[in-house]
Amino acid sequence: MRNSDFDMTGQTALITGAGRGIGLATAKRFAAAGADVIIAEYIAENGQSAASEIEAMGRKSMFIEVDVRSSQSVNQMAATALEACANIDILVCNAGIAQAVNAEECSDEDWLNMMAVNLNGVFWCCRAIGRHMLERGSGAIVNTASMSGMISNTPQPQAHYNAAKAGVILLTKSLAGEWASRGVRVNCVSPGYIGTDMTAEGFSNDAWRPTWLAMTPQGRIGKPEEIAQAIFYLASPGASFTTGTNLVVDGGYTSW
């Protein structure tokens, strides 16, 4: 494999939810490979801090505030990014939320908010940036799905989260099939339990943690950087013949 397969010099990546966790680790991974990075983030403080970190690595960066629940906000994000940069070569749809609630107690608001962020938001972003990529005839999109889109987690109840992530996986495959002949690759990564702020509360739960670890063959939770590597690979020239793939990075959880 050539070193050029993983050289991102001259490319621009736009990453949603890049203010912390997997998104921030991914932004740093792209920057380390020479890419400029647009930080699209709902929490302004996190987004501005992340952009500063990328600039400190010697790469160009900017922060764009976005609420992926709103197609108007996403369209404005795309317009702002394309006004500032000639091209968006890579899109990583990573913004997401998690919630544990019993299905019979899940409110309309809980369900709709979960879908708005974790599924609708992915589509809004793919559509907005995908149009630009299709016009150019090139681009790579990587969506953050979850092993929860393939299995039903235990012991925590999270039917709405699982359903949304399952939707991301099939959305990814659908877009990949539609856009492959037009030069745009679309893949997703399905993480297992990862050590981020979003999972910290669950991992501190004495009733959940032992089960999570026991059901993971490697016996540990993953690191954000381990997911960033998978996302980076799928977006890189090294994955040029890969589209419609769901790359599972879960320490073996779904192998049992």
Salt bridges, closest charged atoms under 4 A:
ASP5 OD1 - ARG2 NH2 2.89
ASP36 OD1 - ARG59 NH2 3.15
GLU53 OE1 - LYS28 NZ 2.84
ASP67 OD1 - ARG69 NE 2.91
ASP89 OD1 - ARG136 NH2 3.21
ASP197 OD2 - ARG20 NH1 3.44
ASP206 OD1 - ARG209 NH2 2.90
GLU226 OE2 - ARG220 NH2 2.79
